Amino acid sequence: NQNAYMQNKDKNHQLFYKHLKNIKKHDLKPLQVFKAKGEKVLMLFKDQNYDFKDISVYVGEIIYKNISDFFIAKELKYEPLLDFLQQEKITKIFLDASIKEEIDGIDYCD
């Protein structure tokens, strides 16, 4: 035939199965509502990482980070956190409830 399918049948089958394996790894970013475009949300968690991919449509791109990444000598350091916020251009922060309780007791806000 004109596109040489029968001559390349085995090669095409191998290519098909290769793509089929990659389909499980492939993940499309969901479309976002207009208000969420350009928004970056930092999701800070302590013990458990949650998956909020479904709400990213409404809040923006979600970046997950463990709060322990910002602790030095068992104390929360704001400089690395603020540097990360500026570097990644974070517009919103969501906190795990256990982190919020800890931070509420600290008297630091800019």
Phi and psi restraints in degrees (range 20) as a CNS / XPLOR table:
assign (resid 1 and name C) (resid 2 and name N)
       (resid 2 and name CA) (resid 2 and name C) 1.0 -71.5 20.0 2
assign (resid 2 and name N) (resid 2 and name CA)
       (resid 2 and name C) (resid 3 and name N) 1.0 -28.1 20.0 2
assign (resid 2 and name C) (resid 3 and name N)
       (resid 3 and name CA) (resid 3 and name C) 1.0 -102.9 20.0 2
assign (resid 3 and name N) (resid 3 and name CA)
       (resid 3 and name C) (resid 4 and name N) 1.0 14.7 20.0 2
assign (resid 3 and name C) (resid 4 and name N)
       (resid 4 and name CA) (resid 4 and name C) 1.0 57.0 20.0 2
assign (resid 4 and name N) (resid 4 and name CA)
       (resid 4 and name C) (resid 5 and name N) 1.0 37.4 20.0 2
assign (resid 4 and name C) (resid 5 and name N)
       (resid 5 and name CA) (resid 5 and name C) 1.0 -62.5 20.0 2
assign (resid 5 and name N) (resid 5 and name CA)
       (resid 5 and name C) (resid 6 and name N) 1.0 -45.9 20.0 2
assign (resid 5 and name C) (resid 6 and name N)
       (resid 6 and name CA) (resid 6 and name C) 1.0 -65.5 20.0 2
assign (resid 6 and name N) (resid 6 and name CA)
       (resid 6 and name C) (resid 7 and name N) 1.0 -32.6 20.0 2
assign (resid 6 and name C) (resid 7 and name N)
       (resid 7 and name CA) (resid 7 and name C) 1.0 -72.3 20.0 2
assign (resid 7 and name N) (resid 7 and name CA)
       (resid 7 and name C) (resid 8 and name N) 1.0 -30.6 20.0 2
assign (resid 7 and name C) (resid 8 and name N)
       (resid 8 and name CA) (resid 8 and name C) 1.0 -106.0 20.0 2
assign (resid 8 and name N) (resid 8 and name CA)
       (resid 8 and name C) (resid 9 and name N) 1.0 19.8 20.0 2
assign (resid 8 and name C) (resid 9 and name N)
       (resid 9 and name CA) (resid 9 and name C) 1.0 -57.2 20.0 2
assign (resid 9 and name N) (resid 9 and name CA)
       (resid 9 and name C) (resid 10 and name N) 1.0 -49.1 20.0 2
assign (resid 9 and name C) (resid 10 and name N)
       (resid 10 and name CA) (resid 10 and name C) 1.0 -64.7 20.0 2
assign (resid 10 and name N) (resid 10 and name CA)
       (resid 10 and name C) (resid 11 and name N) 1.0 -42.4 20.0 2
assign (resid 10 and name C) (resid 11 and name N)
       (resid 11 and name CA) (resid 11 and name C) 1.0 -63.4 20.0 2
assign (resid 11 and name N) (resid 11 and name CA)
       (resid 11 and name C) (resid 12 and name N) 1.0 -40.7 20.0 2
assign (resid 11 and name C) (resid 12 and name N)
       (resid 12 and name CA) (resid 12 and name C) 1.0 -65.8 20.0 2
assign (resid 12 and name N) (resid 12 and name CA)
       (resid 12 and name C) (resid 13 and name N) 1.0 -38.9 20.0 2
assign (resid 12 and name C) (resid 13 and name N)
       (resid 13 and name CA) (resid 13 and name C) 1.0 -64.7 20.0 2
assign (resid 13 and name N) (resid 13 and name CA)
       (resid 13 and name C) (resid 14 and name N) 1.0 -42.3 20.0 2
assign (resid 13 and name C) (resid 14 and name N)
       (resid 14 and name CA) (resid 14 and name C) 1.0 -62.5 20.0 2
assign (resid 14 and name N) (resid 14 and name CA)
       (resid 14 and name C) (resid 15 and name N) 1.0 -42.6 20.0 2
assign (resid 14 and name C) (resid 15 and name N)
       (resid 15 and name CA) (resid 15 and name C) 1.0 -63.7 20.0 2
assign (resid 15 and name N) (resid 15 and name CA)
       (resid 15 and name C) (resid 16 and name N) 1.0 -40.8 20.0 2
assign (resid 15 and name C) (resid 16 and name N)
       (resid 16 and name CA) (resid 16 and name C) 1.0 -61.2 20.0 2
assign (resid 16 and name N) (resid 16 and name CA)
       (resid 16 and name C) (resid 17 and name N) 1.0 -47.6 20.0 2
assign (resid 16 and name C) (resid 17 and name N)
       (resid 17 and name CA) (resid 17 and name C) 1.0 -68.6 20.0 2
assign (resid 17 and name N) (resid 17 and name CA)
       (resid 17 and name C) (resid 18 and name N) 1.0 -32.2 20.0 2
assign (resid 17 and name C) (resid 18 and name N)
       (resid 18 and name CA) (resid 18 and name C) 1.0 -63.1 20.0 2
assign (resid 18 and name N) (resid 18 and name CA)
       (resid 18 and name C) (resid 19 and name N) 1.0 -45.6 20.0 2
assign (resid 18 and name C) (resid 19 and name N)
       (resid 19 and name CA) (resid 19 and name C) 1.0 -66.2 20.0 2
assign (resid 19 and name N) (resid 19 and name CA)
       (resid 19 and name C) (resid 20 and name N) 1.0 -35.5 20.0 2
assign (resid 19 and name C) (resid 20 and name N)
       (resid 20 and name CA) (resid 20 and name C) 1.0 -64.4 20.0 2
assign (resid 20 and name N) (resid 20 and name CA)
       (resid 20 and name C) (resid 21 and name N) 1.0 -37.9 20.0 2
assign (resid 20 and name C) (resid 21 and name N)
       (resid 21 and name CA) (resid 21 and name C) 1.0 -64.2 20.0 2
assign (resid 21 and name N) (resid 21 and name CA)
       (resid 21 and name C) (resid 22 and name N) 1.0 -39.8 20.0 2
assign (resid 21 and name C) (resid 22 and name N)
       (resid 22 and name CA) (resid 22 and name C) 1.0 -73.6 20.0 2
assign (resid 22 and name N) (resid 22 and name CA)
       (resid 22 and name C) (resid 23 and name N) 1.0 -16.1 20.0 2
assign (resid 22 and name C) (resid 23 and name N)
       (resid 23 and name CA) (resid 23 and name C) 1.0 -62.6 20.0 2
assign (resid 23 and name N) (resid 23 and name CA)
       (resid 23 and name C) (resid 24 and name N) 1.0 -32.3 20.0 2
assign (resid 23 and name C) (resid 24 and name N)
       (resid 24 and name CA) (resid 24 and name C) 1.0 -69.7 20.0 2
assign (resid 24 and name N) (resid 24 and name CA)
       (resid 24 and name C) (resid 25 and name N) 1.0 -30.0 20.0 2
assign (resid 24 and name C) (resid 25 and name N)
       (resid 25 and name CA) (resid 25 and name C) 1.0 -84.0 20.0 2
assign (resid 25 and name N) (resid 25 and name CA)
       (resid 25 and name C) (resid 26 and name N) 1.0 -24.7 20.0 2
assign (resid 25 and name C) (resid 26 and name N)
       (resid 26 and name CA) (resid 26 and name C) 1.0 -75.9 20.0 2
assign (resid 26 and name N) (resid 26 and name CA)
       (resid 26 and name C) (resid 27 and name N) 1.0 133.7 20.0 2
assign (resid 26 and name C) (resid 27 and name N)
       (resid 27 and name CA) (resid 27 and name C) 1.0 -140.9 20.0 2
assign (resid 27 and name N) (resid 27 and name CA)
       (resid 27 and name C) (resid 28 and name N) 1.0 120.8 20.0 2
assign (resid 27 and name C) (resid 28 and name N)
       (resid 28 and name CA) (resid 28 and name C) 1.0 -87.5 20.0 2
assign (resid 28 and name N) (resid 28 and name CA)
       (resid 28 and name C) (resid 29 and name N) 1.0 142.1 20.0 2
assign (resid 28 and name C) (resid 29 and name N)
       (resid 29 and name CA) (resid 29 and name C) 1.0 -73.3 20.0 2
assign (resid 29 and name N) (resid 29 and name CA)
       (resid 29 and name C) (resid 30 and name N) 1.0 136.9 20.0 2
assign (resid 29 and name C) (resid 30 and name N)
       (resid 30 and name CA) (resid 30 and name C) 1.0 -70.5 20.0 2
assign (resid 30 and name N) (resid 30 and name CA)
       (resid 30 and name C) (resid 31 and name N) 1.0 151.4 20.0 2
assign (resid 30 and name C) (resid 31 and name N)
       (resid 31 and name CA) (resid 31 and name C) 1.0 -66.0 20.0 2
assign (resid 31 and name N) (resid 31 and name CA)
       (resid 31 and name C) (resid 32 and name N) 1.0 149.1 20.0 2
assign (resid 31 and name C) (resid 32 and name N)
       (resid 32 and name CA) (resid 32 and name C) 1.0 -118.0 20.0 2
assign (resid 32 and name N) (resid 32 and name CA)
       (resid 32 and name C) (resid 33 and name N) 1.0 151.7 20.0 2
assign (resid 32 and name C) (resid 33 and name N)
       (resid 33 and name CA) (resid 33 and name C) 1.0 -67.4 20.0 2
assign (resid 33 and name N) (resid 33 and name CA)
       (resid 33 and name C) (resid 34 and name N) 1.0 159.6 20.0 2
assign (resid 33 and name C) (resid 34 and name N)
       (resid 34 and name CA) (resid 34 and name C) 1.0 -58.0 20.0 2
assign (resid 34 and name N) (resid 34 and name CA)
       (resid 34 and name C) (resid 35 and name N) 1.0 -39.9 20.0 2
assign (resid 34 and name C) (resid 35 and name N)
       (resid 35 and name CA) (resid 35 and name C) 1.0 -65.2 20.0 2
assign (resid 35 and name N) (resid 35 and name CA)
       (resid 35 and name C) (resid 36 and name N) 1.0 -25.9 20.0 2
assign (resid 35 and name C) (resid 36 and name N)
       (resid 36 and name CA) (resid 36 and name C) 1.0 -88.3 20.0 2
assign (resid 36 and name N) (resid 36 and name CA)
       (resid 36 and name C) (resid 37 and name N) 1.0 -12.1 20.0 2
assign (resid 36 and name C) (resid 37 and name N)
       (resid 37 and name CA) (resid 37 and name C) 1.0 -64.2 20.0 2
assign (resid 37 and name N) (resid 37 and name CA)
       (resid 37 and name C) (resid 38 and name N) 1.0 132.2 20.0 2
assign (resid 37 and name C) (resid 38 and name N)
       (resid 38 and name CA) (resid 38 and name C) 1.0 83.0 20.0 2
assign (resid 38 and name N) (resid 38 and name CA)
       (resid 38 and name C) (resid 39 and name N) 1.0 -5.8 20.0 2
assign (resid 38 and name C) (resid 39 and name N)
       (resid 39 and name CA) (resid 39 and name C) 1.0 -83.9 20.0 2
assign (resid 39 and name N) (resid 39 and name CA)
       (resid 39 and name C) (resid 40 and name N) 1.0 139.6 20.0 2
assign (resid 39 and name C) (resid 40 and name N)
       (resid 40 and name CA) (resid 40 and name C) 1.0 -124.4 20.0 2
assign (resid 40 and name N) (resid 40 and name CA)
       (resid 40 and name C) (resid 41 and name N) 1.0 125.8 20.0 2
assign (resid 40 and name C) (resid 41 and name N)
       (resid 41 and name CA) (resid 41 and name C) 1.0 -113.1 20.0 2
assign (resid 41 and name N) (resid 41 and name CA)
       (resid 41 and name C) (resid 42 and name N) 1.0 125.8 20.0 2
assign (resid 41 and name C) (resid 42 and name N)
       (resid 42 and name CA) (resid 42 and name C) 1.0 -91.8 20.0 2
assign (resid 42 and name N) (resid 42 and name CA)
       (resid 42 and name C) (resid 43 and name N) 1.0 122.7 20.0 2
assign (resid 42 and name C) (resid 43 and name N)
       (resid 43 and name CA) (resid 43 and name C) 1.0 -104.0 20.0 2
assign (resid 43 and name N) (resid 43 and name CA)
       (resid 43 and name C) (resid 44 and name N) 1.0 102.1 20.0 2
assign (resid 43 and name C) (resid 44 and name N)
       (resid 44 and name CA) (resid 44 and name C) 1.0 -90.9 20.0 2
assign (resid 44 and name N) (resid 44 and name CA)
       (resid 44 and name C) (resid 45 and name N) 1.0 128.3 20.0 2
assign (resid 44 and name C) (resid 45 and name N)
       (resid 45 and name CA) (resid 45 and name C) 1.0 -131.9 20.0 2
assign (resid 45 and name N) (resid 45 and name CA)
       (resid 45 and name C) (resid 46 and name N) 1.0 163.6 20.0 2
assign (resid 45 and name C) (resid 46 and name N)
       (resid 46 and name CA) (resid 46 and name C) 1.0 -108.6 20.0 2
assign (resid 46 and name N) (resid 46 and name CA)
       (resid 46 and name C) (resid 47 and name N) 1.0 -63.2 20.0 2
assign (resid 46 and name C) (resid 47 and name N)
       (resid 47 and name CA) (resid 47 and name C) 1.0 -107.0 20.0 2
assign (resid 47 and name N) (resid 47 and name CA)
       (resid 47 and name C) (resid 48 and name N) 1.0 -34.3 20.0 2
assign (resid 47 and name C) (resid 48 and name N)
       (resid 48 and name CA) (resid 48 and name C) 1.0 -124.6 20.0 2
assign (resid 48 and name N) (resid 48 and name CA)
       (resid 48 and name C) (resid 49 and name N) 1.0 131.3 20.0 2
assign (resid 48 and name C) (resid 49 and name N)
       (resid 49 and name CA) (resid 49 and name C) 1.0 -90.7 20.0 2
assign (resid 49 and name N) (resid 49 and name CA)
       (resid 49 and name C) (resid 50 and name N) 1.0 125.4 20.0 2
assign (resid 49 and name C) (resid 50 and name N)
       (resid 50 and name CA) (resid 50 and name C) 1.0 -99.0 20.0 2
assign (resid 50 and name N) (resid 50 and name CA)
       (resid 50 and name C) (resid 51 and name N) 1.0 158.1 20.0 2
assign (resid 50 and name C) (resid 51 and name N)
       (resid 51 and name CA) (resid 51 and name C) 1.0 -111.4 20.0 2
assign (resid 51 and name N) (resid 51 and name CA)
       (resid 51 and name C) (resid 52 and name N) 1.0 110.4 20.0 2
assign (resid 51 and name C) (resid 52 and name N)
       (resid 52 and name CA) (resid 52 and name C) 1.0 -111.2 20.0 2
assign (resid 52 and name N) (resid 52 and name CA)
       (resid 52 and name C) (resid 53 and name N) 1.0 32.4 20.0 2
assign (resid 52 and name C) (resid 53 and name N)
       (resid 53 and name CA) (resid 53 and name C) 1.0 -58.8 20.0 2
assign (resid 53 and name N) (resid 53 and name CA)
       (resid 53 and name C) (resid 54 and name N) 1.0 -34.1 20.0 2
assign (resid 53 and name C) (resid 54 and name N)
       (resid 54 and name CA) (resid 54 and name C) 1.0 -66.1 20.0 2
assign (resid 54 and name N) (resid 54 and name CA)
       (resid 54 and name C) (resid 55 and name N) 1.0 -36.1 20.0 2
assign (resid 54 and name C) (resid 55 and name N)
       (resid 55 and name CA) (resid 55 and name C) 1.0 -88.0 20.0 2
assign (resid 55 and name N) (resid 55 and name CA)
       (resid 55 and name C) (resid 56 and name N) 1.0 -6.2 20.0 2
assign (resid 55 and name C) (resid 56 and name N)
       (resid 56 and name CA) (resid 56 and name C) 1.0 -62.4 20.0 2
assign (resid 56 and name N) (resid 56 and name CA)
       (resid 56 and name C) (resid 57 and name N) 1.0 -21.2 20.0 2
assign (resid 56 and name C) (resid 57 and name N)
       (resid 57 and name CA) (resid 57 and name C) 1.0 -60.1 20.0 2
assign (resid 57 and name N) (resid 57 and name CA)
       (resid 57 and name C) (resid 58 and name N) 1.0 -33.9 20.0 2
assign (resid 57 and name C) (resid 58 and name N)
       (resid 58 and name CA) (resid 58 and name C) 1.0 -101.8 20.0 2
assign (resid 58 and name N) (resid 58 and name CA)
       (resid 58 and name C) (resid 59 and name N) 1.0 -25.3 20.0 2
assign (resid 58 and name C) (resid 59 and name N)
       (resid 59 and name CA) (resid 59 and name C) 1.0 -106.1 20.0 2
assign (resid 59 and name N) (resid 59 and name CA)
       (resid 59 and name C) (resid 60 and name N) 1.0 -23.4 20.0 2
assign (resid 59 and name C) (resid 60 and name N)
       (resid 60 and name CA) (resid 60 and name C) 1.0 120.5 20.0 2
assign (resid 60 and name N) (resid 60 and name CA)
       (resid 60 and name C) (resid 61 and name N) 1.0 -173.0 20.0 2
assign (resid 60 and name C) (resid 61 and name N)
       (resid 61 and name CA) (resid 61 and name C) 1.0 -68.2 20.0 2
assign (resid 61 and name N) (resid 61 and name CA)
       (resid 61 and name C) (resid 62 and name N) 1.0 128.9 20.0 2
assign (resid 61 and name C) (resid 62 and name N)
       (resid 62 and name CA) (resid 62 and name C) 1.0 -102.3 20.0 2
assign (resid 62 and name N) (resid 62 and name CA)
       (resid 62 and name C) (resid 63 and name N) 1.0 130.5 20.0 2
assign (resid 62 and name C) (resid 63 and name N)
       (resid 63 and name CA) (resid 63 and name C) 1.0 -115.2 20.0 2
assign (resid 63 and name N) (resid 63 and name CA)
       (resid 63 and name C) (resid 64 and name N) 1.0 122.4 20.0 2
assign (resid 63 and name C) (resid 64 and name N)
       (resid 64 and name CA) (resid 64 and name C) 1.0 -93.6 20.0 2
assign (resid 64 and name N) (resid 64 and name CA)
       (resid 64 and name C) (resid 65 and name N) 1.0 136.4 20.0 2
assign (resid 64 and name C) (resid 65 and name N)
       (resid 65 and name CA) (resid 65 and name C) 1.0 -147.8 20.0 2
assign (resid 65 and name N) (resid 65 and name CA)
       (resid 65 and name C) (resid 66 and name N) 1.0 137.6 20.0 2
assign (resid 65 and name C) (resid 66 and name N)
       (resid 66 and name CA) (resid 66 and name C) 1.0 -83.0 20.0 2
assign (resid 66 and name N) (resid 66 and name CA)
       (resid 66 and name C) (resid 67 and name N) 1.0 135.0 20.0 2
assign (resid 66 and name C) (resid 67 and name N)
       (resid 67 and name CA) (resid 67 and name C) 1.0 -61.6 20.0 2
assign (resid 67 and name N) (resid 67 and name CA)
       (resid 67 and name C) (resid 68 and name N) 1.0 -27.1 20.0 2
assign (resid 67 and name C) (resid 68 and name N)
       (resid 68 and name CA) (resid 68 and name C) 1.0 -64.7 20.0 2
assign (resid 68 and name N) (resid 68 and name CA)
       (resid 68 and name C) (resid 69 and name N) 1.0 -18.3 20.0 2
assign (resid 68 and name C) (resid 69 and name N)
       (resid 69 and name CA) (resid 69 and name C) 1.0 -66.1 20.0 2
assign (resid 69 and name N) (resid 69 and name CA)
       (resid 69 and name C) (resid 70 and name N) 1.0 -18.5 20.0 2
assign (resid 69 and name C) (resid 70 and name N)
       (resid 70 and name CA) (resid 70 and name C) 1.0 -107.3 20.0 2
assign (resid 70 and name N) (resid 70 and name CA)
       (resid 70 and name C) (resid 71 and name N) 1.0 9.1 20.0 2
assign (resid 70 and name C) (resid 71 and name N)
       (resid 71 and name CA) (resid 71 and name C) 1.0 -97.0 20.0 2
assign (resid 71 and name N) (resid 71 and name CA)
       (resid 71 and name C) (resid 72 and name N) 1.0 135.1 20.0 2
assign (resid 71 and name C) (resid 72 and name N)
       (resid 72 and name CA) (resid 72 and name C) 1.0 -128.8 20.0 2
assign (resid 72 and name N) (resid 72 and name CA)
       (resid 72 and name C) (resid 73 and name N) 1.0 123.2 20.0 2
assign (resid 72 and name C) (resid 73 and name N)
       (resid 73 and name CA) (resid 73 and name C) 1.0 54.5 20.0 2
assign (resid 73 and name N) (resid 73 and name CA)
       (resid 73 and name C) (resid 74 and name N) 1.0 48.8 20.0 2
assign (resid 73 and name C) (resid 74 and name N)
       (resid 74 and name CA) (resid 74 and name C) 1.0 59.7 20.0 2
assign (resid 74 and name N) (resid 74 and name CA)
       (resid 74 and name C) (resid 75 and name N) 1.0 24.4 20.0 2
assign (resid 74 and name C) (resid 75 and name N)
       (resid 75 and name CA) (resid 75 and name C) 1.0 -133.3 20.0 2
assign (resid 75 and name N) (resid 75 and name CA)
       (resid 75 and name C) (resid 76 and name N) 1.0 134.7 20.0 2
assign (resid 75 and name C) (resid 76 and name N)
       (resid 76 and name CA) (resid 76 and name C) 1.0 -69.1 20.0 2
assign (resid 76 and name N) (resid 76 and name CA)
       (resid 76 and name C) (resid 77 and name N) 1.0 122.1 20.0 2
assign (resid 76 and name C) (resid 77 and name N)
       (resid 77 and name CA) (resid 77 and name C) 1.0 -104.9 20.0 2
assign (resid 77 and name N) (resid 77 and name CA)
       (resid 77 and name C) (resid 78 and name N) 1.0 126.4 20.0 2
assign (resid 77 and name C) (resid 78 and name N)
       (resid 78 and name CA) (resid 78 and name C) 1.0 -81.1 20.0 2
assign (resid 78 and name N) (resid 78 and name CA)
       (resid 78 and name C) (resid 79 and name N) 1.0 -26.8 20.0 2
assign (resid 78 and name C) (resid 79 and name N)
       (resid 79 and name CA) (resid 79 and name C) 1.0 -59.7 20.0 2
assign (resid 79 and name N) (resid 79 and name CA)
       (resid 79 and name C) (resid 80 and name N) 1.0 -50.6 20.0 2
assign (resid 79 and name C) (resid 80 and name N)
       (resid 80 and name CA) (resid 80 and name C) 1.0 -62.7 20.0 2
assign (resid 80 and name N) (resid 80 and name CA)
       (resid 80 and name C) (resid 81 and name N) 1.0 -35.6 20.0 2
assign (resid 80 and name C) (resid 81 and name N)
       (resid 81 and name CA) (resid 81 and name C) 1.0 -65.4 20.0 2
assign (resid 81 and name N) (resid 81 and name CA)
       (resid 81 and name C) (resid 82 and name N) 1.0 -46.2 20.0 2
assign (resid 81 and name C) (resid 82 and name N)
       (resid 82 and name CA) (resid 82 and name C) 1.0 -66.1 20.0 2
assign (resid 82 and name N) (resid 82 and name CA)
       (resid 82 and name C) (resid 83 and name N) 1.0 -37.8 20.0 2
assign (resid 82 and name C) (resid 83 and name N)
       (resid 83 and name CA) (resid 83 and name C) 1.0 -62.0 20.0 2
assign (resid 83 and name N) (resid 83 and name CA)
       (resid 83 and name C) (resid 84 and name N) 1.0 -42.6 20.0 2
assign (resid 83 and name C) (resid 84 and name N)
       (resid 84 and name CA) (resid 84 and name C) 1.0 -63.7 20.0 2
assign (resid 84 and name N) (resid 84 and name CA)
       (resid 84 and name C) (resid 85 and name N) 1.0 -42.2 20.0 2
assign (resid 84 and name C) (resid 85 and name N)
       (resid 85 and name CA) (resid 85 and name C) 1.0 -61.1 20.0 2
assign (resid 85 and name N) (resid 85 and name CA)
       (resid 85 and name C) (resid 86 and name N) 1.0 -41.6 20.0 2
assign (resid 85 and name C) (resid 86 and name N)
       (resid 86 and name CA) (resid 86 and name C) 1.0 -72.2 20.0 2
assign (resid 86 and name N) (resid 86 and name CA)
       (resid 86 and name C) (resid 87 and name N) 1.0 -41.4 20.0 2
assign (resid 86 and name C) (resid 87 and name N)
       (resid 87 and name CA) (resid 87 and name C) 1.0 -63.2 20.0 2
assign (resid 87 and name N) (resid 87 and name CA)
       (resid 87 and name C) (resid 88 and name N) 1.0 -44.1 20.0 2
assign (resid 87 and name C) (resid 88 and name N)
       (resid 88 and name CA) (resid 88 and name C) 1.0 -88.4 20.0 2
assign (resid 88 and name N) (resid 88 and name CA)
       (resid 88 and name C) (resid 89 and name N) 1.0 -4.6 20.0 2
assign (resid 88 and name C) (resid 89 and name N)
       (resid 89 and name CA) (resid 89 and name C) 1.0 56.6 20.0 2
assign (resid 89 and name N) (resid 89 and name CA)
       (resid 89 and name C) (resid 90 and name N) 1.0 52.1 20.0 2
assign (resid 89 and name C) (resid 90 and name N)
       (resid 90 and name CA) (resid 90 and name C) 1.0 -73.5 20.0 2
assign (resid 90 and name N) (resid 90 and name CA)
       (resid 90 and name C) (resid 91 and name N) 1.0 134.5 20.0 2
assign (resid 90 and name C) (resid 91 and name N)
       (resid 91 and name CA) (resid 91 and name C) 1.0 -106.6 20.0 2
assign (resid 91 and name N) (resid 91 and name CA)
       (resid 91 and name C) (resid 92 and name N) 1.0 -22.5 20.0 2
assign (resid 91 and name C) (resid 92 and name N)
       (resid 92 and name CA) (resid 92 and name C) 1.0 -141.8 20.0 2
assign (resid 92 and name N) (resid 92 and name CA)
       (resid 92 and name C) (resid 93 and name N) 1.0 154.5 20.0 2
assign (resid 92 and name C) (resid 93 and name N)
       (resid 93 and name CA) (resid 93 and name C) 1.0 -129.6 20.0 2
assign (resid 93 and name N) (resid 93 and name CA)
       (resid 93 and name C) (resid 94 and name N) 1.0 129.3 20.0 2
assign (resid 93 and name C) (resid 94 and name N)
       (resid 94 and name CA) (resid 94 and name C) 1.0 -109.9 20.0 2
assign (resid 94 and name N) (resid 94 and name CA)
       (resid 94 and name C) (resid 95 and name N) 1.0 134.8 20.0 2
assign (resid 94 and name C) (resid 95 and name N)
       (resid 95 and name CA) (resid 95 and name C) 1.0 -114.2 20.0 2
assign (resid 95 and name N) (resid 95 and name CA)
       (resid 95 and name C) (resid 96 and name N) 1.0 143.7 20.0 2
assign (resid 95 and name C) (resid 96 and name N)
       (resid 96 and name CA) (resid 96 and name C) 1.0 -65.0 20.0 2
assign (resid 96 and name N) (resid 96 and name CA)
       (resid 96 and name C) (resid 97 and name N) 1.0 145.3 20.0 2
assign (resid 96 and name C) (resid 97 and name N)
       (resid 97 and name CA) (resid 97 and name C) 1.0 -57.1 20.0 2
assign (resid 97 and name N) (resid 97 and name CA)
       (resid 97 and name C) (resid 98 and name N) 1.0 -38.3 20.0 2
assign (resid 97 and name C) (resid 98 and name N)
       (resid 98 and name CA) (resid 98 and name C) 1.0 -67.1 20.0 2
assign (resid 98 and name N) (resid 98 and name CA)
       (resid 98 and name C) (resid 99 and name N) 1.0 -33.1 20.0 2
assign (resid 98 and name C) (resid 99 and name N)
       (resid 99 and name CA) (resid 99 and name C) 1.0 -71.0 20.0 2
assign (resid 99 and name N) (resid 99 and name CA)
       (resid 99 and name C) (resid 100 and name N) 1.0 -40.5 20.0 2
assign (resid 99 and name C) (resid 100 and name N)
       (resid 100 and name CA) (resid 100 and name C) 1.0 -59.5 20.0 2
assign (resid 100 and name N) (resid 100 and name CA)
       (resid 100 and name C) (resid 101 and name N) 1.0 -40.6 20.0 2
assign (resid 100 and name C) (resid 101 and name N)
       (resid 101 and name CA) (resid 101 and name C) 1.0 -62.0 20.0 2
assign (resid 101 and name N) (resid 101 and name CA)
       (resid 101 and name C) (resid 102 and name N) 1.0 -41.3 20.0 2
assign (resid 101 and name C) (resid 102 and name N)
       (resid 102 and name CA) (resid 102 and name C) 1.0 -66.7 20.0 2
assign (resid 102 and name N) (resid 102 and name CA)
       (resid 102 and name C) (resid 103 and name N) 1.0 -43.9 20.0 2
assign (resid 102 and name C) (resid 103 and name N)
       (resid 103 and name CA) (resid 103 and name C) 1.0 -71.6 20.0 2
assign (resid 103 and name N) (resid 103 and name CA)
       (resid 103 and name C) (resid 104 and name N) 1.0 -31.4 20.0 2
assign (resid 103 and name C) (resid 104 and name N)
       (resid 104 and name CA) (resid 104 and name C) 1.0 -59.6 20.0 2
assign (resid 104 and name N) (resid 104 and name CA)
       (resid 104 and name C) (resid 105 and name N) 1.0 -29.8 20.0 2
assign (resid 104 and name C) (resid 105 and name N)
       (resid 105 and name CA) (resid 105 and name C) 1.0 -78.7 20.0 2
assign (resid 105 and name N) (resid 105 and name CA)
       (resid 105 and name C) (resid 106 and name N) 1.0 -11.9 20.0 2
assign (resid 105 and name C) (resid 106 and name N)
       (resid 106 and name CA) (resid 106 and name C) 1.0 -92.8 20.0 2
assign (resid 106 and name N) (resid 106 and name CA)
       (resid 106 and name C) (resid 107 and name N) 1.0 137.9 20.0 2
assign (resid 106 and name C) (resid 107 and name N)
       (resid 107 and name CA) (resid 107 and name C) 1.0 -101.1 20.0 2
assign (resid 107 and name N) (resid 107 and name CA)
       (resid 107 and name C) (resid 108 and name N) 1.0 66.8 20.0 2
assign (resid 107 and name C) (resid 108 and name N)
       (resid 108 and name CA) (resid 108 and name C) 1.0 -141.9 20.0 2
assign (resid 108 and name N) (resid 108 and name CA)
       (resid 108 and name C) (resid 109 and name N) 1.0 115.7 20.0 2
assign (resid 108 and name C) (resid 109 and name N)
       (resid 109 and name CA) (resid 109 and name C) 1.0 -148.0 20.0 2
assign (resid 109 and name N) (resid 109 and name CA)
       (resid 109 and name C) (resid 110 and name N) 1.0 140.2 20.0 2
